[in-house]
Amino acid sequence: MGRKLVAGVDSSTQSVKVVIRDADTGDLVREGKAAHPEGTEVNPAEWMSALKKAFEAAGGLSDVAAISIGAQQHGFIALDEKGNVIRNALLWNDLRSANAASELNTEFGGAEKTAKAVGSLLVASFTVSKLRWMVDNEKENAKKLAAIALPHDWISWQLQGGVDFNKLFTDRSDASGTGYFSATSNEYQRDLLAIALRDKREIALPKIAAFDQFAATTTDGIPIAPGAGDNAGAAFGVGAKSGDLVISLGTSGTAFFVSDTPTHDPSGAVAGFADLTGRFLPLVCTLNAARVLDTVSKLLGVSHDEIGKLALAAKPGAEGLTLLPYFEGERTPNRPNAQGLLAGINNHNLTKENISRAAIESILCALIDSFDNLKSTGAKIERVLVIGGAAKNPGVGPIASAILGRQVLTFPPREFVADGAARQAAWALLKNVPDWAIPDVISYSEKPSEFVLDQHRNVKDKSLPLDNLKR
């Protein structure tokens, strides 16, 4: 009897990736990739066109026993009564709904009540904020609205042929980023949806599928697992367990914690999402991560790896040199008008080594500082896992270990979201969670330098007046 193959998809903002793996061992059999159009609003049909190309590049699905879709969170896909897309999907990074988010936080009862109801304080990225924007700015489109889907919901639906709203499904991890779903009760908050819609009419929403069972079948007869939002998919793909803090360093940065209990942070620093396995995934997102290294690389005329080596040649704290990496404003803390700042310069510390150290420390401190809000909930971190493109930088692992004062594991670049989707498909297929080994993991245990985080906070707090300067 031959091996069973499963396919995992990551439909991200920039591209779609497909991995086909052995269900039992996790061995990569083949893979494919295709680009997505640029922009913060996209015709969803483009995702299916790219997915078809990625399937073809991966050798097709004729021998695949199961599939699962992971995708970017929050995107808003508005459907009319016939299942047609009303307007281009608004993606998570479309900021036109910032004022709508602020209004809804008030209309939902304020910060405390909003966070309690949906786990998070609303920002522009949330689906419900985009819904309200459409209601107020595109009234004819709002009148046509019959159903709402997220990117991974819509793709899974299209694989079934679309049309029938009864076949729309999602999972709790992705639903927890809509702003009208409670990860605690696993139920939609339709009263909040009605507030956002300014209308009490019934809107079709995807059913919440069981996370360890198949939810549907493709038109070609392949079982489809529930799928997940990208961060939950990455957590499952890297094998994160309860108590694990995952730091993901891509163009933007995220830090998420696998927890057995829900989080409700009214400050807005921590989003109270759900994970893929029935647990919870409190998360912090920053806009500036690897892009900081891009800028410093151009400034110093060196590669990313050379920045890491220079950083390790400097002392922790970079002799007082501190960088605030708000090059594109910032999401956490919510300072959209902030600018980057290099502070603490003197006649001796402005060196390539210290600038490099300050850059890497700034990326990590921005995430760790915000995530410290979780300490008030009693969360206890067991392991720290660093993933993403910047995880391979030789300076990231050691410096993260020093700032946190604990062991840190770094993982080689992989398609962790697609891997998480594939592993979920294998779970549903095999009726148990497969234990897939990940090679080339590196462990770091450096001398603690927690004072670096205090140094970062001191500069951050003093820089607040700079937020009002013209960009």
C-alpha positions, -999 to 999 in steps of 0.1 A, spaced: 0 0 0 15 34 -10 20 64 12 -8 89 17 -2 124 5 -18 156 19 -17 192 4 -14 224 24 -20 258 10 -9 292 22 -28 320 4 -10 350 17 -10 386 8 18 384 -17 16 349 -31 1 314 -27 23 284 -17 14 248 -19 32 219 -2 25 183 -7 37 161 21 36 125 33 8 123 59 27 100 83 62 114 82 57 150 69 84 145 43 81 171 15 72 154 -18 68 185 -40 57 221 -39 45 250 -60 41 288 -58 25 316 -77 23 354 -72 -7 374 -61 -15 409 -74 -2 439 -54 -25 462 -35 -47 463 -5 -79 453 -24 -80 424 -48 -105 406 -70 -107 371 -52 -108 354 -86 -71 363 -88 -64 340 -58 -80 310 -76 -61 317 -108 -28 318 -88 -38 287 -68 -44 268 -101 -9 278 -112 6 267 -79 -12 233 -80 2 228 -115 37 238 -103 33 213 -75 25 185 -99 -13 185 -95 -35 168 -69 -44 136 -86 -26 115 -59 -35 137 -29 -58 122 -3 -67 154 16 -62 192 14 -65 222 38 -63 259 32 -45 285 53 -47 322 44 -42 358 54 -66 368 81 -93 395 83 -99 400 46 -135 411 38 -153 393 9 -188 406 3 -212 383 -16 -246 389 -31 -276 365 -29 -263 346 -59 -229 341 -44 -212 367 -67 -184 389 -53 -199 424 -49 -166 443 -48 -129 436 -46 -119 420 -13 -105 445 12 -73 430 27 -60 431 63 -36 459 54 -62 482 39 -64 511 64 -94 530 50 -115 515 78 -95 529 107 -122 554 117 -148 527 114 -129 506 139 -127 534 164 -164 541 161 -173 504 165 -152 501 197 -174 528 211 -207 514 197 -198 480 210 -197 494 246 -161 507 249 -127 490 252 -135 466 281 -168 453 266 -154 450 231 -124 430 242 -146 408 264 -170 402 236 -146 394 207 -112 390 224 -96 421 209 -99 458 206 -109 465 170 -84 481 145 -86 488 108 -75 453 98 -106 435 113 -133 423 90 -161 440 109 -143 474 105 -142 469 67 -179 459 67 -188 492 85 -167 512 60 -186 497 31 -220 503 48 -211 540 52 -193 546 19 -208 522 -6 -245 520 2 -256 503 -29 -230 475 -23 -242 472 13 -278 467 1 -267 437 -20 -248 420 8 -261 385 15 -230 367 29 -195 374 42 -165 352 38 -128 354 47 -101 345 21 -96 310 33 -134 304 36 -139 316 0 -111 295 -14 -124 264 3 -159 272 -10 -147 277 -45 -130 243 -44 -165 229 -38 -179 249 -68 -192 279 -48 -228 291 -52 -244 273 -21 -240 293 11 -247 261 31 -213 249 19 -195 279 33 -173 270 63 -144 284 83 -125 276 114 -125 293 148 -89 306 144 -98 327 113 -132 336 126 -116 350 158 -101 378 136 -134 391 123 -146 412 152 -179 395 154 -169 361 168 -161 349 203 -133 324 206 -145 317 242 -180 306 232 -171 296 196 -201 315 184 -208 345 162 -218 377 179 -247 386 156 -258 415 177 -224 431 170 -226 423 133 -260 440 132 -245 471 148 -217 472 122 -242 466 94 -267 492 108 -293 466 99 -308 436 116 -313 415 85 -298 380 84 -264 378 67 -250 343 58 -218 335 76 -196 304 72 -203 276 97 -175 269 122 -161 235 113 -146 210 138 -109 216 137 -99 179 135 -124 166 109 -131 171 73 -156 199 65 -163 193 28 -151 177 -5 -137 193 -36 -155 189 -69 -128 163 -77 -136 143 -45 -107 154 -23 -117 159 14 -111 194 27 -101 200 63 -113 232 80 -82 253 73 -69 282 94 -58 318 96 -21 322 88 -8 327 123 -27 297 136 -15 276 106 21 287 113 19 277 150 6 243 141 31 239 113 60 246 137 46 222 162 39 248 189 23 235 221 6 251 251 31 275 267 51 282 235 58 317 224 63 319 187 81 350 173 76 353 135 99 378 117 88 386 82 83 420 66 61 426 96 65 409 130 41 388 151 45 371 184 18 346 195 14 324 225 -4 290 226 -26 292 256 -52 271 273 -72 301 284 -87 331 264 -73 366 265 -92 399 266 -68 429 264 -87 462 264 -54 481 257 -54 467 222 -18 455 224 -27 418 224 -54 404 201 -73 375 216 -73 350 187 -80 313 187 -56 287 175 -61 257 152 -64 230 179 -91 243 202 -69 264 223 -62 301 221 -36 322 204 -31 357 219 -11 377 194 9 409 189 16 423 155 41 450 146 45 466 111 83 469 112 105 438 113 126 425 84 121 459 66 142 475 94 171 452 85 165 462 48 170 498 57 200 493 79 215 471 52 213 499 27 226 524 52 257 504 61 262 488 27 262 452 41 241 421 38 215 409 64 239 382 76 267 408 80 243 429 101 239 399 124 277 393 127 283 430 134 255 430 160 271 400 178 304 420 180 287 447 199 277 447 236 241 442 247 223 475 247 247 488 219 264 511 245 232 530 250 222 533 213 185 526 210 164 524 178 126 528 177 118 510 145 86 529 136 97 534 99 61 530 86 43 541 117 33 513 140 3 491 148 14 479 182 16 502 200 -11 519 180 10 549 167 2 552 130 19 586 127 51 577 146 85 579 130 117 560 136 141 573 161 178 566 168 185 578 204 214 578 228 240 589 203 274 600 216 309 605 203 318 568 209 288 546 202 278 554 166 295 524 151 284 498 125 284 472 153 262 492 176 238 503 149 234 467 138 228 455 174 203 483 180 184 474 149 180 437 158 172 446 195 146 471 183 127 445 163 126 420 191 119 445 219 89 460 200 73 425 200 84 414 235 74 448 251 38 445 238 36 408 246 45 415 283 9 425 287 1 388 289 20 385 322 -10 399 340 -30 369 329 -6 345 346 7 331 312 38 311 317 61 308 287 77 273 284 96 277 251 104 305 227 104 296 190 116 321 163 105 316 127 102 336 95 128 349 70 148 369 95 151 339 119 181 327 98 200 359 106 229 349 128 222 377 152 185 371 159 186 339 179 214 349 203 201 384 208 165 372 214 179 347 240 198 375 258 168 399 259 145 373 272 170 357 295 161 322 284 167 295 258 155 303 223 150 280 193 154 292 157 139 274 128 150 273 92 129 291 66 99 269 57 64 274 45 51 270 80 15 282 72 12 257 44 29 231 65 3 237 93 -26 233 68 -10 201 55 -6 187 90 -42 195 98 -53 176 66 -32 147 78 -48 149 113 -83 146 98 -71 118 74 -52 97 100 -76 105 129 -47 116 151 -21 144 151 10 134 132 44 142 148 64 157 120 101 163 127 117 196 117 154 194 109 181 220 115 167 236 146 193 257 165 192 264 202 207 295 219 212 302 256 230 335 260 239 355 291 208 375 301 206 412 293 170 420 302 180 457 308 178 461 270 140 459 271 139 486 299 162 508 277 138 504 248 108 512 269 124 543 283 130 557 248 96 546 236 78 564 264 97 596 260 91 597 222 53 600 223 53 638 214 71 628 181 39 610 169 24 644 160 51 655 137 43 656 100 56 626 81 
